[in-house]
Amino acid sequence: MTTGQISDPFPVDEDAGDDEPEVRRRAARALQAVAFDTIGTEYGEAFPAKDGQLACGRRLLAELEPGARVLDVGCGTGEPTVRQLVADGLRVTGADLSDGMLTLARRTAFPGVFAPVFHRIDLYDLATERADRVWNAPELGPDGRGRFAAVTAFFSLILLPQDEIPTVLRQLRELLRPGGLLALGMVEADLDHVPLPFLGRELRISGYLREDLERVLVSAGFAVEECSGHPYAPASTSLPPEEQLFLRCRRVG
């Protein structure tokens, strides 16, 4: 279910409240989402090679039972992760703040036993009461704690400032069952919400050096079981070549 319109910085029933810094943060995340509304399918064209992401998904599939519930955070159009997991018999919930990307995902026929479900939601509201009150997604709020066998987050957390990423990781941990898995894709770079040109828009990107990222994950309650790096040169964008990190982590406790 979608709340609000593409041009809305907040959902129509959002109470902005009196916390001005929080209002600014939410507006910044909404503006990032609006950029992706207009990018649409161009994102897949700019990043056509997904070998590292698909390999990370395969390692996840090898550990999950048929019908296991997986949350794909920053699912975009659903390509390729939702398609990969649904085709292998998993129950997938996609979460994204971009109305435009979710519209494309909902129009796609994903082959599999269980049709994916998509929710528009600010990632910062996952595992909180706002998931139900503001976004009409109770299964992604407190009622959903321990609901998911795995969470995937491929290059979605890079759109947050570094000081927001640990909070979101802790909230994702709450949604995982004990021993649940996190498959994470990030860019290896010491960046904190740095503006970069991307397909004619400006996005703010964050990254970590490998050792720093692993420390953040451990502090958020995860054990890092595997970390691999993949050099990547985006097609048809002005972005320089990058080192992509793919990590398989497990909830501790």
C-alpha positions in Angstrom: 0.0 0.0 0.0 1.3 3.5 -0.9 0.7 6.6 1.2 1.3 10.0 -0.2 2.3 11.1 -3.7 5.7 11.2 -5.5 6.0 15.0 -4.9 5.2 14.8 -1.2 8.1 15.2 1.2 6.0 13.5 3.9 3.1 11.1 3.8 -0.3 12.9 3.7 -1.1 11.9 7.3 2.4 12.7 8.7 2.7 14.8 11.8 6.0 16.7 11.3 6.0 17.7 15.0 8.3 20.3 16.5 11.7 18.4 16.1 13.2 20.6 13.4 16.4 18.5 12.9 14.3 15.4 12.5 12.0 17.2 10.0 15.1 18.2 8.0 16.4 14.6 8.0 13.1 13.2 6.8 12.9 15.9 4.1 16.4 15.0 3.0 15.5 11.3 2.7 12.3 12.1 0.8 14.2 14.2 -1.7 16.5 11.3 -2.3 13.5 9.1 -3.0 12.1 11.7 -5.4 15.3 11.5 -7.4 14.7 7.8 -7.7 11.1 8.4 -8.8 12.5 10.1 -11.9 15.5 7.7 -12.4 13.2 4.6 -12.7 14.6 2.0 -15.1 17.7 4.1 -15.8 19.2 2.7 -12.6 19.3 -0.8 -14.0 20.8 0.5 -17.2 23.5 2.3 -15.3 24.3 -0.7 -13.2 23.6 -3.7 -15.5 26.1 -6.1 -14.0 24.9 -7.6 -10.7 27.2 -10.6 -10.3 28.3 -9.8 -6.8 24.7 -9.1 -5.6 23.3 -12.3 -7.2 26.2 -14.3 -5.7 25.4 -12.9 -2.3 21.7 -13.8 -2.8 22.7 -17.4 -3.7 24.7 -17.8 -0.5 21.6 -16.6 1.3 19.3 -19.0 -0.5 21.6 -21.9 0.5 20.8 -21.3 4.2 17.1 -20.6 4.0 14.2 -23.0 4.1 11.4 -22.9 1.5 8.8 -20.3 2.3 11.2 -18.3 4.6 10.3 -14.6 5.0 12.8 -12.1 3.6 12.7 -8.3 3.8 14.4 -6.5 0.9 15.3 -3.0 2.1 15.5 -0.5 -0.7 14.0 -3.0 -3.1 13.6 -0.5 -6.0 12.0 -2.1 -9.0 12.6 -5.6 -7.5 15.5 -6.4 -9.9 17.4 -8.5 -9.3 17.0 -9.5 -5.7 13.2 -9.8 -5.3 13.1 -11.8 -8.6 15.9 -14.1 -7.4 14.4 -14.8 -4.0 10.8 -15.2 -5.1 11.8 -17.6 -7.9 13.5 -19.8 -5.3 10.3 -20.1 -3.2 10.8 -17.5 -0.6 8.2 -15.0 0.8 9.6 -11.6 0.0 8.5 -8.2 1.3 10.0 -5.2 -0.5 10.4 -1.8 1.2 11.3 1.4 -0.4 10.6 5.2 -0.1 10.5 5.8 -3.9 6.9 5.7 -5.2 8.2 5.6 -8.8 10.3 2.5 -8.2 7.6 0.7 -6.3 5.1 1.4 -9.1 7.5 -0.4 -11.5 7.9 -3.2 -9.0 4.1 -3.7 -8.6 3.7 -3.9 -12.4 6.2 -6.6 -12.7 5.3 -10.3 -12.9 7.7 -12.1 -10.6 7.6 -15.9 -11.2 7.3 -17.9 -8.0 4.9 -19.7 -5.6 4.6 -16.6 -3.4 3.9 -13.2 -4.9 6.0 -10.4 -3.3 4.5 -7.7 -1.2 5.7 -4.1 -1.5 5.5 -1.2 1.0 6.4 2.4 0.8 8.2 3.4 4.0 11.0 5.5 5.3 13.7 3.0 6.2 14.3 5.0 9.5 10.8 3.9 10.5 11.3 0.2 10.2 10.6 -1.7 13.5 9.0 1.4 15.0 5.3 2.2 15.7 5.4 4.7 12.7 5.5 1.7 10.4 1.9 1.0 11.3 0.6 4.5 12.1 2.2 6.4 9.2 2.8 3.8 6.5 0.1 1.2 7.2 2.7 -1.6 7.4 2.3 -3.2 10.8 4.3 -6.2 9.8 7.3 -3.9 9.5 6.8 -2.3 12.9 6.9 -3.7 16.4 4.5 -6.5 15.5 7.1 -7.6 13.0 10.0 -8.1 15.4 11.5 -11.5 14.8 9.3 -12.1 11.7 12.0 -12.4 9.0 14.5 -15.1 8.4 16.7 -12.7 6.4 17.1 -9.1 5.4 18.7 -7.9 2.2 19.9 -4.3 1.8 21.9 -3.9 -1.4 23.1 -0.3 -1.8 20.1 1.2 0.0 21.9 2.3 3.2 24.5 4.3 1.2 21.8 6.9 0.8 21.7 7.7 4.6 24.2 9.8 6.5 26.7 7.7 8.5 25.1 8.7 11.8 21.8 7.2 10.7 23.1 3.9 9.4 23.8 2.2 12.8 20.2 3.1 14.0 18.7 1.5 10.8 21.0 -1.6 11.3 19.7 -2.1 14.8 16.1 -1.8 13.7 16.8 -4.4 11.0 18.2 -6.6 13.6 14.9 -6.3 15.6 12.9 -7.5 12.6 15.2 -10.6 12.2 14.5 -13.9 14.0 17.3 -15.0 16.4 20.2 -16.1 14.2 18.6 -14.4 11.2 20.8 -13.3 8.2 21.6 -9.9 6.8 23.0 -9.7 3.3 24.4 -6.2 2.8 25.9 -4.4 -0.2 27.8 -1.2 0.4 30.5 0.9 -1.4 34.0 0.9 0.2 34.8 4.5 0.6 35.1 7.0 3.5 32.1 9.1 2.5 29.5 10.8 4.7 26.5 11.9 2.7 28.6 13.5 0.0 26.8 15.0 -3.0 27.6 13.1 -6.2 26.1 13.5 -9.7 24.1 10.5 -10.9 22.1 10.3 -14.1 21.5 14.0 -14.2 20.5 14.2 -10.6 22.4 14.8 -7.4 22.4 12.0 -4.7 24.1 12.1 -1.4 26.2 8.9 -0.8 27.8 7.4 2.3 30.3 4.6 2.5 32.8 3.0 4.9 36.2 1.5 4.7 35.9 -2.2 5.2 37.2 -2.4 8.8 35.0 0.5 9.8 31.9 -1.1 8.3 32.5 -4.3 10.1 32.9 -2.5 13.4 29.5 -0.7 12.8 27.8 -4.0 12.1 29.3 -5.7 15.2 28.1 -2.7 17.4 24.6 -3.1 15.9 24.4 -6.7 17.0 25.7 -8.7 14.0 28.4 -11.2 13.5 30.1 -10.7 10.1 30.6 -14.1 8.6 31.8 -13.2 5.1 32.9 -10.0 3.4 34.0 -9.9 -0.3 35.0 -7.0 -2.5 34.2 -6.5 -6.2 35.6 -3.7 -8.4 32.8 -2.2 -10.4 32.7 0.5 -13.1 29.2 1.9 -13.5 27.9 2.1 -17.2 26.7 5.4 -18.7 27.2 7.6 -15.6 29.8 10.1 -14.5 30.6 8.2 -11.3 34.1 6.8 -11.0 34.9 3.1 -10.6 34.1 1.8 -7.2 34.8 -1.1 -4.9 31.5 -2.8 -3.9 31.4 -4.7 -0.6 29.1 -7.7 -0.1 28.7 -9.0 3.5 26.8 -11.9 5.0 26.0 -11.2 8.6 24.1 -13.0 11.3 22.0 -11.6 14.2 23.7 -12.2 17.5 21.4 -12.8 20.5 
